[in-house]
Amino acid sequence: MAKTSYIDLVPELEDQYYSSLQPGDRFTFSRVRVKNSLLSRKRKKGVSQRSLLPDISVAWATLTTEEKALWSSAGAECNLNGWRLFVQDYCARRVNDLSGLATPDLLHQSWIGQVHIESPATEAKFIQFHPRSYYIKKKVAGTKSMYNPVLVTEDLSLPLTLGFNYSSDLTSTGAGSFAKLYARFWYSYQGRNLYRDLEISLDYFTDWKSVSAELTELPTIIVSYNLYLHFYNLRGDFYFDNVVSEHSGQNWTRDPYCKDVNQGFTRNYYQVAKHWTGLIAPTGVIFETVYKDF
């Protein structure tokens, strides 16, 4: 096998090169492999037989104009059009062995975050870090499965709006119980390190609802902040979706639509922090992304 450390392509060969070859593992064992741009008849048949798209297309065609409009409205909440949200939800239902079609909802779409607390656990606490600079994993435009670690600089400028949609079925197990979502801001003022919390108290038992709070000013420049989801002396289930941490005209929440709230990054993306990290997550606490047929 021929090995090379560098290739200098002349302009007239670039189109031919990139149409036939593609990079493999770009980090640990860098290599170039053949691009399978054309499928054989046998492979095409196999792909079409496994695909759910024909069934999804038939199901979509049976919907009324009003029903499609509802899917479009729900999709706008998670940056999808109605068709793409319908495809995502249909596939999620089949993965979870659920028949029929879901009813689109503006407060939650397909995958949602879940916190389950049972004995012997009495407390659960999760954090999403927001230092000034951090890495995220970002898909490379125009590719199927290529990602890059990208350095993000989050210069916080108030006001900041914090919120999400949630549903809960929790039971208090002792005195001082609470459930809350909050952002803790770290700032320096007159030579002292100070902290300010923007807190939202959460109901123990409620159907899906939307909550939010806003911090408009602090006496000086903020160094950084973190998001927390904290439960104490409670047991049961808590569901959430569409998390918002918005400032400077942008939502800075990582995984705001709860595609994989417990995702960790290893190997080539080791410098990318988990979406949510368990600060207090003893035996009896489950934190994951689920699909629920509400």
MIKE-773824 format. One record per residue: chain; x, y, z of N, C-alpha, C, O in turn; residue number from 1. Coordinates in steps of 0.02 Angstrom, whole numbers, plus 50000, padded with zeros to 5 digits. Example, Ala and Ser with C-alpha at 12.3 -4.5 7.8 and 13.67 -1.06 7.14 Angstrom:
! residues 2
unit	n.u	n.v	n.w	ca.u	ca.v	ca.w	c.u	c.v	c.w	o.u	o.v	o.w	pos
A	50660	49716	50390	50615	49775	50390	50660	49835	50390	50712	49834	50423	1
A	50642	49888	50354	50684	49947	50357	50645	50002	50394	50670	50057	50402	2
! end
This chain:
! residues 294
unit	n.u	n.v	n.w	ca.u	ca.v	ca.w	c.u	c.v	c.w	o.u	o.v	o.w	pos
A	50042	49940	50000	50000	50000	50000	50044	50063	50000	50090	50069	50040	1
A	50029	50108	49954	50067	50169	49951	50047	50215	50009	49988	50220	50026	2
A	50097	50248	50038	50085	50295	50092	50113	50363	50073	50166	50369	50043	3
A	50076	50414	50090	50098	50482	50075	50080	50528	50133	50030	50517	50167	4
A	50120	50577	50144	50107	50624	50199	50076	50689	50175	50050	50728	50215	5
A	50079	50703	50110	50054	50767	50086	50037	50760	50012	50074	50727	49974	6
A	49982	50790	49992	49962	50789	49922	49951	50860	49900	49914	50898	49932	7
A	49982	50878	49845	49974	50945	49816	49937	50936	49750	49966	50915	49701	8
A	49873	50954	49750	49832	50944	49690	49835	51004	49645	49833	51062	49667	9
A	49839	50991	49581	49834	51045	49532	49760	51062	49525	49718	51017	49531	10
A	49743	51123	49512	49672	51144	49510	49628	51102	49464	49570	51088	49481	11
A	49654	51080	49407	49612	51044	49359	49595	50973	49383	49551	50941	49354	12
A	49630	50948	49435	49616	50880	49460	49575	50880	49525	49556	50827	49549	13
A	49561	50939	49552	49526	50942	49617	49456	50912	49613	49437	50873	49657	14
A	49417	50930	49562	49349	50905	49557	49348	50829	49551	49308	50795	49583	15
A	49393	50802	49510	49396	50730	49501	49418	50695	49565	49391	50642	49583	16
A	49465	50725	49601	49490	50695	49664	49435	50693	49717	49423	50640	49746	17
A	49402	50749	49729	49352	50752	49782	49287	50717	49764	49247	50701	49809	18
A	49275	50704	49700	49215	50666	49681	49224	50591	49692	49175	50555	49696	19
A	49287	50569	49697	49301	50497	49703	49327	50477	49772	49320	50419	49792	20
A	49358	50524	49809	49389	50507	49872	49363	50552	49928	49337	50607	49915	21
A	49369	50528	49989	49348	50568	50047	49393	50550	50107	49420	50495	50110	22
A	49400	50596	50154	49442	50581	50213	49409	50530	50258	49348	50528	50264	23
A	49450	50487	50289	49426	50439	50339	49433	50470	50408	49407	50525	50419	24
A	49466	50435	50454	49479	50462	50520	49530	50518	50513	49588	50505	50497	25
A	49509	50580	50526	49553	50637	50513	49598	50654	50572	49640	50699	50567	26
A	49589	50617	50629	49624	50636	50689	49677	50585	50710	49736	50601	50713	27
A	49655	50524	50725	49701	50474	50753	49742	50440	50699	49804	50439	50702	28
A	49708	50410	50648	49742	50377	50593	49717	50408	50528	49671	50383	50496	29
A	49747	50463	50510	49724	50500	50451	49733	50458	50388	49786	50428	50377	30
A	49681	50456	50348	49683	50416	50287	49632	50443	50237	49589	50484	50254	31
A	49637	50419	50176	49590	50436	50124	49556	50372	50100	49589	50320	50092	32
A	49491	50374	50090	49456	50315	50067	49410	50332	50009	49396	50390	49995	33
A	49386	50279	49976	49343	50288	49917	49275	50316	49938	49247	50294	49988	34
A	49250	50363	49901	49183	50391	49914	49132	50348	49876	49135	50342	49815	35
A	49086	50319	49914	49035	50278	49883	48976	50321	49860	48922	50320	49890	36
A	48988	50358	49808	48937	50403	49783	48883	50367	49743	48827	50391	49738	37
A	48901	50309	49714	48853	50270	49674	48840	50204	49709	48887	50171	49732	38
A	48777	50184	49712	48759	50121	49743	48743	50070	49690	48713	50086	49638	39
A	48763	50008	49702	48745	49954	49657	48670	49941	49661	48637	49964	49708	40
A	48643	49903	49614	48572	49887	49615	48555	49847	49678	48502	49857	49708	41
A	48600	49803	49698	48588	49762	49758	48585	49806	49820	48542	49797	49863	42
A	48633	49853	49825	48634	49897	49884	48574	49944	49884	48546	49959	49937	43
A	48554	49969	49825	48496	50012	49821	48434	49975	49845	48392	50004	49880	44
A	48427	49912	49826	48370	49873	49846	48369	49863	49922	48317	49867	49954	45
A	48428	49851	49950	48433	49841	50022	48415	49904	50061	48381	49901	50112	46
A	48438	49961	50035	48423	50025	50069	48349	50040	50066	48320	50060	50117	47
A	48318	50031	50008	48247	50046	50001	48203	50000	50043	48151	50021	50067	48
A	48225	49938	50051	48186	49891	50091	48188	49908	50165	48141	49894	50202	49
A	48244	49937	50188	48251	49954	50259	48223	50023	50275	48210	50039	50333	50
A	48213	50064	50225	48193	50134	50237	48120	50138	50259	48077	50102	50234	51
A	48107	50184	50305	48039	50198	50327	48007	50254	50285	47947	50268	50293	52
A	48046	50286	50243	48020	50344	50206	47958	50329	50164	47913	50371	50162	53
A	47953	50271	50130	47891	50258	50093	47829	50258	50138	47777	50286	50121	54
A	47835	50226	50197	47779	50225	50244	47765	50295	50272	47707	50314	50281	55
A	47818	50332	50285	47809	50399	50312	47775	50444	50260	47732	50484	50278	56
A	47794	50437	50197	47764	50477	50144	47689	50463	50138	47649	50509	50129	57
A	47670	50400	50144	47599	50382	50141	47562	50411	50201	47507	50438	50193	58
A	47592	50406	50261	47560	50432	50321	47552	50508	50317	47501	50535	50337	59
A	47603	50543	50290	47600	50615	50283	47545	50636	50234	47511	50686	50245	60
A	47536	50596	50182	47486	50612	50131	47415	50605	50158	47369	50636	50132	61
A	47406	50566	50211	47339	50557	50240	47319	50615	50285	47260	50621	50303	62
A	47367	50658	50303	47352	50714	50348	47314	50769	50311	47323	50779	50251	63
A	47271	50802	50348	47236	50859	50320	47282	50921	50318	47335	50921	50349	64
A	47260	50972	50284	47299	51034	50281	47307	51064	50351	47360	51090	50368	65
A	47253	51060	50391	47257	51086	50459	47307	51047	50502	47344	51076	50541	66
A	47308	50981	50494	47355	50939	50532	47427	50953	50512	47472	50955	50554	67
A	47439	50963	50448	47506	50979	50425	47528	51047	50452	47587	51057	50467	68
A	47481	51093	50457	47496	51159	50484	47517	51153	50558	47561	51190	50581	69
A	47485	51108	50595	47503	51097	50665	47574	51069	50671	47612	51089	50715	70
A	47592	51024	50626	47661	50997	50626	47711	51052	50609	47766	51054	50637	71
A	47692	51096	50563	47737	51152	50545	47747	51199	50604	47802	51224	50616	72
A	47693	51213	50641	47698	51257	50699	47742	51226	50753	47783	51261	50784	73
A	47733	51161	50765	47774	51127	50815	47847	51123	50793	47893	51131	50833	74
A	47858	51112	50728	47926	51109	50702	47963	51174	50709	48024	51175	50718	75
A	47927	51230	50704	47959	51295	50710	47988	51305	50780	48035	51344	50788	76
A	47962	51269	50830	47988	51274	50898	48057	51242	50905	48094	51257	50951	77
A	48075	51197	50859	48140	51162	50863	48179	51168	50798	48220	51125	50782	78
A	48166	51221	50761	48203	51237	50699	48197	51182	50646	48245	51167	50611	79
A	48139	51152	50640	48125	51104	50587	48061	51124	50551	48018	51157	50581	80
A	48055	51105	50487	47990	51115	50455	47945	51057	50474	47966	51009	50506	81
A	47882	51062	50456	47834	51012	50477	47850	50942	50454	47842	50894	50492	82
A	47872	50935	50391	47888	50869	50364	47946	50837	50401	47943	50777	50417	83
A	47999	50874	50415	48057	50846	50448	48041	50826	50520	48065	50775	50544	84
A	48001	50866	50554	47981	50846	50622	47937	50783	50620	47944	50739	50662	85
A	47893	50779	50570	47851	50720	50562	47893	50657	50551	47880	50605	50581	86
A	47944	50662	50508	47989	50605	50495	48025	50586	50559	48029	50527	50576	87
A	48051	50636	50595	48088	50622	50657	48043	50587	50708	48063	50539	50740	88
A	47983	50613	50716	47937	50585	50765	47913	50515	50746	47908	50471	50788	89
A	47899	50505	50682	47877	50439	50658	47930	50387	50672	47915	50332	50696	90
A	47993	50403	50656	48048	50355	50667	48057	50342	50742	48069	50285	50762	91
A	48052	50394	50783	48060	50386	50855	48006	50339	50883	48020	50298	50927	92
A	47945	50345	50858	47891	50301	50880	47905	50228	50862	47894	50183	50902	93
A	47930	50217	50802	47944	50148	50781	48002	50119	50821	48001	50060	50838	94
A	48052	50159	50837	48108	50135	50878	48083	50114	50947	48110	50067	50977	95
A	48031	50148	50971	48003	50132	51037	47942	50087	51033	47904	50081	51081	96
A	47933	50054	50975	47878	50005	50966	47809	50035	50979	47766	50003	51009	97
A	47799	50097	50956	47735	50131	50963	47702	50136	50894	47735	50155	50845	98
A	47639	50120	50890	47603	50125	50827	47567	50191	50823	47566	50231	50870	99
A	47536	50203	50765	47497	50264	50757	47541	50326	50749	47602	50321	50741	100
A	47508	50384	50750	47543	50448	50742	47535	50490	50805	47484	50485	50840	101
A	47585	50530	50819	47582	50575	50877	47541	50637	50860	47528	50652	50802	102
A	47520	50672	50912	47489	50737	50904	47541	50791	50914	47570	50794	50969	103
A	47555	50834	50866	47607	50884	50873	47591	50932	50930	47533	50950	50941	104
A	47643	50952	50967	47635	50995	51025	47686	51051	51022	47744	51039	51004	105
A	47666	51111	51040	47713	51168	51040	47762	51166	51098	47813	51200	51096	106
A	47748	51127	51151	47790	51128	51211	47842	51072	51212	47890	51077	51251	107
A	47834	51021	51173	47885	50968	51169	47880	50933	51102	47825	50925	51075	108
A	47938	50913	51075	47940	50883	51009	47986	50821	51011	48045	50826	51026	109
A	47957	50764	50994	47995	50700	50989	48035	50686	51052	48006	50672	51105	110
A	48101	50689	51048	48145	50672	51103	48144	50727	51157	48146	50787	51141	111
A	48142	50706	51220	48141	50753	51276	48189	50729	51330	48207	50670	51331	112
A	48210	50773	51374	48252	50755	51430	48210	50728	51488	48154	50752	51500	113
A	48237	50679	51524	48202	50651	51581	48250	50645	51641	48308	50625	51633	114
A	48224	50663	51700	48258	50649	51763	48213	50603	51803	48157	50621	51819	115
A	48238	50543	51818	48200	50495	51858	48237	50486	51924	48296	50471	51925	116
A	48200	50494	51979	48230	50487	52046	48191	50436	52086	48130	50442	52093	117
A	48225	50385	52111	48194	50334	52152	48240	50317	52210	48298	50338	52212	118
A	48214	50278	52258	48253	50257	52316	48316	50220	52293	48312	50180	52247	119
A	48374	50231	52324	48384	50269	52387	48403	50342	52377	48421	50376	52425	120
A	48399	50368	52316	48420	50437	52303	48372	50487	52335	48312	50476	52336	121
A	48399	50541	52360	48358	50595	52388	48374	50662	52355	48340	50711	52368	122
A	48426	50664	52312	48445	50727	52282	48477	50714	52213	48510	50663	52204	123
A	48466	50759	52167	48497	50756	52101	48512	50827	52077	48471	50872	52085	124
A	48571	50835	52049	48592	50902	52026	48635	50895	51964	48683	50856	51962	125
A	48617	50934	51913	48653	50932	51849	48673	51002	51828	48639	51051	51844	126
A	48729	51006	51793	48757	51071	51774	48774	51072	51700	48797	51022	51672	127
A	48763	51129	51667	48789	51141	51600	48836	51201	51605	48815	51257	51622	128
A	48900	51189	51590	48951	51240	51598	48949	51291	51541	48938	51273	51483	129
A	48958	51355	51559	48961	51408	51509	49019	51456	51527	49007	51513	51546	130
A	49081	51432	51519	49137	51478	51527	49140	51525	51467	49100	51519	51420	131
A	49185	51572	51468	49189	51620	51413	49208	51585	51348	49182	51603	51295	132
A	49253	51536	51351	49274	51500	51291	49268	51424	51303	49288	51400	51356	133
A	49242	51389	51255	49235	51316	51260	49227	51287	51189	49212	51323	51142	134
A	49235	51222	51185	49229	51187	51121	49161	51154	51114	49132	51130	51163	135
A	49134	51154	51054	49074	51116	51038	49090	51071	50978	49139	51082	50942	136
A	49049	51021	50968	49055	50976	50910	49006	50999	50857	48946	50998	50869	137
A	49031	51019	50799	48989	51049	50747	48995	51010	50682	49050	50993	50660	138
A	48937	50996	50652	48936	50958	50590	48966	50999	50533	48953	51059	50528	139
A	49005	50967	50491	49033	50999	50432	48981	51003	50378	48954	50951	50357	140
A	48965	51062	50354	48914	51072	50303	48930	51033	50240	48986	51032	50217	141
A	48879	51000	50213	48887	50962	50151	48911	50891	50160	48922	50857	50110	142
A	48921	50868	50222	48943	50800	50235	48888	50761	50272	48843	50791	50301	143
A	48894	50695	50272	48844	50653	50305	48859	50643	50378	48814	50645	50420	144
A	48923	50634	50395	48939	50616	50464	49006	50645	50487	49038	50617	50532	145
A	49027	50700	50458	49091	50731	50477	49078	50789	50524	49035	50831	50512	146
A	49116	50790	50579	49110	50843	50629	49179	50873	50643	49230	50842	50631	147
A	49178	50934	50668	49239	50968	50689	49230	50995	50760	49175	51018	50777	148
A	49283	50994	50801	49279	51031	50864	49289	51105	50849	49338	51125	50818	149
A	49243	51146	50872	49244	51218	50857	49247	51257	50922	49209	51244	50969	150
A	49294	51304	50926	49301	51346	50985	49249	51401	50984	49243	51438	50935	151
A	49211	51407	51038	49158	51457	51044	49178	51507	51097	49200	51488	51152	152
A	49171	51571	51083	49182	51623	51132	49114	51655	51148	49083	51686	51105	153
A	49091	51645	51210	49026	51669	51231	49034	51731	51275	49041	51726	51336	154
A	49034	51788	51243	49037	51851	51280	48967	51870	51304	48925	51890	51264	155
A	48955	51863	51369	48888	51873	51396	48871	51947	51399	48909	51988	51426	156
A	48813	51963	51372	48789	52032	51374	48716	52030	51397	48673	52001	51364	157
A	48701	52061	51454	48633	52062	51481	48589	52106	51438	48612	52154	51407	158
A	48523	52091	51436	48487	52042	51478	48496	51970	51454	48509	51957	51396	159
A	48487	51923	51502	48488	51852	51487	48420	51822	51507	48396	51833	51563	160
A	48391	51784	51462	48327	51750	51474	48340	51675	51483	48370	51643	51441	161
A	48316	51649	51539	48323	51578	51555	48253	51546	51557	48206	51576	51582	162
A	48247	51485	51530	48182	51453	51533	48182	51386	51496	48231	51368	51463	163
A	48126	51351	51502	48115	51290	51464	48042	51269	51471	48003	51302	51507	164
A	48023	51216	51437	47957	51186	51445	47965	51122	51485	48014	51086	51476	165
A	47918	51107	51530	47926	51048	51571	47860	51019	51593	47808	51052	51592	166
A	47863	50955	51613	47808	50919	51644	47837	50879	51701	47893	50854	51695	167
A	47800	50873	51756	47828	50839	51815	47777	50796	51851	47717	50811	51851	168
A	47802	50743	51881	47762	50699	51923	47807	50679	51982	47832	50623	51984	169
A	47816	50726	52028	47863	50717	52084	47825	50717	52150	47772	50746	52157	170
A	47855	50682	52198	47826	50678	52265	47878	50697	52317	47935	50673	52314	171
A	47860	50740	52363	47906	50760	52416	47917	50702	52464	47871	50666	52482	172
A	47980	50694	52486	47998	50640	52533	48024	50666	52599	48046	50627	52641	173
A	48021	50732	52609	48046	50760	52672	48044	50835	52672	48025	50867	52623	174
A	48064	50863	52728	48064	50936	52736	48115	50969	52691	48167	50940	52675	175
A	48100	51030	52671	48147	51069	52631	48152	51048	52558	48200	51068	52524	176
A	48104	51009	52534	48108	50985	52465	48101	51044	52415	48067	51093	52430	177
A	48133	51037	52357	48126	51088	52305	48147	51059	52237	48184	51010	52233	178
A	48123	51091	52185	48144	51077	52117	48154	51145	52083	48109	51187	52086	179
A	48211	51155	52052	48224	51221	52022	48273	51217	51964	48317	51174	51962	180
A	48264	51263	51918	48312	51277	51865	48341	51346	51879	48304	51393	51891	181
A	48407	51351	51876	48435	51417	51889	48502	51426	51852	48536	51378	51836	182
A	48518	51489	51842	48584	51508	51814	48622	51545	51868	48595	51590	51900	183
A	48684	51526	51879	48726	51559	51929	48780	51600	51892	48820	51572	51855	184
A	48780	51665	51904	48826	51710	51871	48884	51727	51918	48874	51742	51977	185
A	48944	51723	51891	49004	51740	51929	49029	51807	51902	49042	51815	51843	186
A	49036	51855	51949	49060	51920	51929	49106	51948	51984	49102	51928	52042	187
A	49148	51994	51965	49195	52025	52011	49176	52098	52021	49165	52135	51973	188
A	49171	52119	52085	49150	52187	52100	49190	52213	52160	49189	52185	52214	189
A	49227	52268	52148	49268	52300	52199	49315	52250	52232	49322	52248	52293	190
A	49347	52209	52190	49398	52162	52214	49371	52099	52245	49410	52059	52271	191
A	49306	52088	52242	49277	52028	52272	49244	51985	52218	49214	52012	52170	192
A	49249	51918	52224	49214	51872	52181	49144	51861	52209	49135	51838	52265	193
A	49093	51879	52170	49024	51875	52192	48983	51831	52144	49002	51819	52087	194
A	48926	51808	52169	48882	51765	52129	48810	51790	52135	48789	51813	52188	195
A	48774	51784	52081	48703	51801	52079	48666	51745	52044	48687	51721	51992	196
A	48609	51723	52074	48569	51670	52045	48507	51698	52012	48473	51741	52040	197
A	48492	51673	51953	48428	51685	51919	48390	51619	51924	48407	51571	51889	198
A	48338	51617	51966	48308	51553	51985	48235	51547	51963	48198	51596	51965	199
A	48216	51487	51943	48147	51471	51926	48126	51411	51968	48154	51357	51961	200
A	48077	51420	52013	48051	51365	52053	48003	51324	52010	47963	51352	51973	201
A	48008	51258	52016	47970	51212	51973	47917	51176	52014	47928	51157	52071	202
A	47858	51165	51983	47804	51130	52016	47819	51055	52021	47852	51027	51977	203
A	47796	51024	52075	47807	50952	52084	47762	50911	52038	47782	50857	52015	204
A	47702	50935	52025	47656	50898	51982	47621	50946	51935	47585	50991	51957	205
A	47633	50938	51871	47602	50982	51821	47605	50950	51752	47650	50912	51737	206
A	47557	50968	51711	47559	50951	51640	47609	50998	51607	47636	51043	51640	207
A	47621	50989	51543	47672	51030	51509	47655	51104	51514	47599	51125	51502	208
A	47706	51143	51533	47699	51215	51538	47766	51247	51521	47818	51214	51523	209
A	47765	51311	51506	47825	51349	51489	47840	51399	51545	47795	51433	51570	210
A	47904	51403	51566	47925	51451	51617	47988	51487	51594	48027	51461	51555	211
A	47996	51548	51619	48056	51587	51602	48067	51641	51654	48022	51660	51691	212
A	48129	51666	51656	48148	51721	51699	48202	51761	51664	48235	51735	51619	213
A	48212	51824	51684	48260	51867	51650	48302	51905	51700	48277	51932	51749	214
A	48367	51907	51686	48414	51950	51724	48433	52009	51680	48458	51999	51625	215
A	48420	52069	51704	48430	52128	51662	48494	52166	51676	48521	52199	51632	216
A	48519	52162	51739	48579	52201	51754	48617	52173	51814	48588	52142	51858	217
A	48682	52185	51814	48727	52172	51870	48774	52232	51875	48783	52268	51826	218
A	48804	52244	51934	48844	52305	51942	48910	52306	51904	48943	52357	51903	219
A	48929	52250	51873	48992	52250	51836	48990	52196	51782	48938	52166	51771	220
A	49046	52185	51750	49049	52136	51695	49049	52065	51723	49083	52051	51773	221
A	49011	52020	51692	49007	51950	51714	49065	51911	51685	49083	51918	51627	222
A	49096	51870	51728	49151	51828	51706	49126	51767	51669	49149	51752	51614	223
A	49078	51730	51698	49049	51671	51667	48986	51653	51705	48968	51684	51754	224
A	48951	51602	51680	48891	51577	51714	48882	51503	51698	48911	51478	51649	225
A	48842	51469	51739	48825	51399	51727	48750	51390	51738	48718	51428	51774	226
A	48722	51339	51705	48653	51320	51714	48648	51260	51759	48690	51215	51756	227
A	48597	51258	51803	48588	51203	51850	48515	51179	51848	48469	51219	51841	228
A	48507	51114	51855	48443	51082	51866	48449	51042	51930	48488	50995	51933	229
A	48410	51061	51982	48423	51036	52050	48358	51012	52082	48308	51047	52082	230
A	48360	50951	52111	48303	50921	52146	48326	50898	52214	48380	50869	52222	231
A	48285	50910	52265	48303	50890	52333	48242	50861	52369	48188	50891	52368	232
A	48251	50804	52401	48197	50769	52438	48135	50760	52394	48079	50771	52415	233
A	48147	50738	52333	48094	50724	52285	48106	50658	52250	48164	50639	52240	234
A	48053	50624	52233	48058	50564	52193	48003	50563	52141	47949	50590	52152	235
A	48017	50532	52085	47969	50529	52030	48002	50545	51964	48061	50532	51955	236
A	47964	50575	51919	47988	50589	51851	47979	50662	51834	47931	50694	51852	237
A	48029	50687	51797	48029	50756	51774	48051	50756	51701	48101	50726	51684	238
A	48013	50791	51659	48027	50794	51587	48036	50866	51566	48002	50911	51592	239
A	48081	50879	51518	48092	50947	51495	48114	50949	51423	48139	50899	51396	240
A	48104	51006	51391	48122	51015	51321	48128	51089	51306	48106	51131	51346	241
A	48160	51106	51250	48166	51175	51225	48196	51221	51278	48165	51270	51299	242
A	48257	51205	51298	48292	51243	51350	48320	51308	51319	48348	51307	51264	243
A	48311	51363	51354	48332	51428	51328	48380	51461	51377	48365	51468	51436	244
A	48436	51483	51352	48483	51527	51388	48504	51580	51338	48557	51575	51307	245
A	48462	51630	51331	48468	51677	51275	48496	51744	51297	48471	51776	51344	246
A	48548	51765	51263	48575	51833	51271	48611	51851	51207	48629	51808	51167	247
A	48622	51914	51197	48655	51939	51136	48620	51915	51073	48652	51905	51022	248
A	48554	51905	51078	48516	51885	51019	48523	51813	50998	48508	51796	50941	249
A	48547	51769	51044	48559	51700	51026	48545	51654	51086	48557	51673	51144	250
A	48520	51594	51071	48512	51544	51124	48576	51504	51129	48595	51469	51081	251
A	48611	51508	51187	48676	51477	51195	48672	51408	51229	48724	51378	51242	252
A	48613	51383	51241	48606	51317	51272	48633	51264	51225	48618	51265	51165	253
A	48672	51218	51251	48695	51161	51212	48643	51106	51216	48617	51090	51269	254
A	48627	51078	51158	48573	51028	51153	48507	51056	51179	48477	51026	51224	255
A	48483	51112	51153	48421	51142	51179	48360	51099	51168	48311	51105	51205	256
A	48361	51055	51117	48303	51014	51102	48309	50943	51128	48271	50898	51109	257
A	48358	50932	51173	48364	50870	51211	48371	50808	51166	48339	50757	51179	258
A	48413	50813	51114	48425	50755	51071	48465	50701	51108	48455	50641	51097	259
A	48511	50722	51151	48551	50675	51192	48579	50713	51251	48636	50735	51250	260
A	48538	50721	51304	48557	50763	51360	48617	50735	51398	48652	50772	51431	261
A	48628	50669	51393	48682	50637	51432	48742	50621	51388	48784	50581	51407	262
A	48746	50652	51330	48800	50636	51284	48868	50659	51310	48876	50716	51332	263
A	48916	50614	51307	48985	50630	51324	49028	50626	51262	49009	50594	51213	264
A	49085	50658	51262	49128	50660	51203	49197	50632	51222	49227	50651	51272	265
A	49221	50586	51181	49285	50553	51195	49329	50555	51132	49310	50582	51081	266
A	49388	50525	51139	49436	50520	51084	49449	50588	51052	49477	50633	51084	267
A	49429	50595	50989	49447	50655	50952	49412	50718	50978	49433	50774	50962	268
A	49358	50709	51016	49320	50766	51041	49321	50770	51116	49274	50794	51148	269
A	49377	50747	51145	49383	50745	51218	49378	50815	51249	49358	50821	51307	270
A	49395	50867	51212	49394	50934	51240	49324	50965	51241	49314	51019	51268	271
A	49275	50929	51212	49206	50953	51211	49171	50929	51275	49168	50869	51288	272
A	49146	50975	51316	49114	50957	51379	49046	50925	51366	49014	50938	51315	273
A	49024	50881	51412	48959	50851	51407	48905	50905	51407	48915	50959	51435	274
A	48849	50890	51375	48795	50938	51375	48773	50954	51446	48766	51013	51464	275
A	48762	50902	51486	48746	50910	51557	48788	50861	51596	48795	50803	51577	276
A	48816	50884	51651	48859	50842	51694	48824	50833	51761	48799	50881	51790	277
A	48824	50772	51786	48793	50758	51850	48838	50777	51908	48889	50744	51919	278
A	48821	50829	51945	48858	50847	52005	48838	50803	52064	48879	50782	52104	279
A	48773	50789	52068	48746	50743	52118	48700	50694	52080	48645	50713	52061	280
A	48723	50634	52070	48685	50584	52033	48698	50515	52063	48730	50473	52030	281
A	48674	50502	52124	48687	50438	52157	48645	50382	52127	48607	50393	52080	282
A	48652	50322	52154	48611	50265	52134	48537	50283	52144	48518	50307	52197	283
A	48498	50270	52092	48427	50287	52095	48410	50347	52052	48351	50363	52044	284
A	48460	50381	52024	48449	50438	51980	48465	50419	51909	48520	50394	51894	285
A	48418	50430	51864	48428	50417	51792	48416	50482	51755	48365	50515	51763	286
A	48464	50500	51714	48461	50562	51675	48474	50543	51602	48529	50520	51585	287
A	48424	50552	51559	48430	50527	51490	48381	50562	51445	48337	50599	51467	288
A	48389	50549	51380	48341	50571	51329	48293	50514	51315	48314	50457	51305	289
A	48228	50529	51313	48178	50477	51301	48126	50502	51252	48122	50562	51236	290
A	48085	50456	51227	48026	50473	51188	47965	50451	51228	47961	50392	51246	291
A	47919	50497	51241	47859	50481	51279	47797	50495	51236	47793	50545	51201	292
A	47749	50449	51240	47687	50458	51204	47636	50492	51250	47592	50459	51278	293
A	47643	50558	51258	47599	50595	51303	47528	50600	51274	47484	50629	51305	294
! end
